[in-house]
Amino acid sequence: KVGDNNFRPAYHFTPEKNWMNDPNGMVYYKGEYHLFFQYNPDDNVWGPMHWGHAVSEDLVNWEELPVALYPDDLGNIFSGSAIVDTHNTAGFKTGDEDVLAAIFTHHNPETNEQYQSLAYSNDKGRSWQKYEGNPVLTNEDKTDFRDPKVIWHEEKQQWIMVVAAGQEIIFYSSPNLKEWEYLQSFGHGHGAHGGVWECPDLFTVRNENGEERWALLVSINPGAPNGGSGTQYFLGSFDGETFETSQTETKWLDYGTDNYAGVTWSNEPNGRNLFIGWMSNWAYAQNVPTTAWRSAMTLPRTLELSNNGDLLLSKPAEEMSSVLASNSVEYTTNGVDIKNDPVLKTGTFQINTTLDLSKDKSIELFWGNETSGVSLQYDKTTSEFVINRNDAGYSFNNLNNNNLFIPYVLPESNELELEIWVDKSSVEIFVNGGERVITFLIFPNTPFGDLQIHSDSEAEFIQSLYIQPIVNK
Ligand code: FRU
């Protein structure tokens, strides 16, 4: 019988037991990438939220640590962020280590009130104290008021908080994490508003031309392009007080169904915008066919500005290449028809292919077996990907449609480069260097060992193709 063991990812983070949702408090300190997460230690569905905790030195191997933050008199512990308080601005420092401070939402389950609070650690994140002055920020006008992300603004020498409030993002500033001053509300007239705004993030992005812009991420549920939960972004400017954008169209960080509530690491040692998201969707997250554990994170990714300054490009963090075994594969330049392949059947591999569509109208890639599978089509005339996961095992029945539609105009070169990372129950497709990302879950009932890649003509369209197995690191 297929189940938990068949579906637990080989190279994506999952908690050992029980329910997980949003990534929280990602911060780097002294050789460790900390990942906290919305966690219910007692059940495999959402419930009284805690912050679970894991650390990694290489973003590939994760060690799960004891729960970091427990519910208290002020409520359960919702999403938020963490920073290294290098200058001890909050005065929490007691020893030799820099203070790690977590800024999170307290949610009172009786009144449904939400307010922002602090906790801190003087021992590299191993133990946490709640600040006795909690909460540090309340807002009586808003019922949904949560998910604070705090960054240090170098020029202003102040902390900046972005926090979701209804269908807006509110900006605050603070010298010490404890007292917050209102700066701005952003949202009205901008972006998608099909649901409540959650889990914002604010950071600078650069491209190869040295151009720098500010990016604001905003998760929204429901209202994503393919239903349920998704993350939109705004590119603009921020002077420490006001975020402005001239962006008119809604842009999505990921066009798949399963990348939500993602934010970036604080204090990343290489200056990268290192991102991770929750690889699920509120439309069905609590029903997916695993029981011992539920939900995984996406691959860690870096976010960069495209050279035309218009897009956020997502790429798998380079550390991930260490899980790939080099391997070549037989193919002809005008098609692929692989049957019953042992590597494909493991359900953990990466496909990397470059296709030349100058003589073709459309291509189709199918991965499956005789009875089920998942297909990806790209059509140049409609400038759209269509992904069909209706017959890929588990049926995601809370979404109206299990075809995913992803608009994408091919560059003039007619080249389509696909980097496809498959793990036991997930697929992440990076298109042309991250101009589009499509992340989605599948739960195959029987292993998929066949792979076909065809185009609508007999033209030679496959320029290169690699299928690399995943090795245990
Ligand atoms: C997003 C979210 C957050 C909230 C958390 C609760 O998935 O709804 O807004 O803080 O989950 O678990």
Residues whose N, C-alpha, C, O or C-beta is under 5 A from the ligand:
A	BS01	FRU	D22 Q38 M49 F78 S79 R146 D147 E198 C199 A261
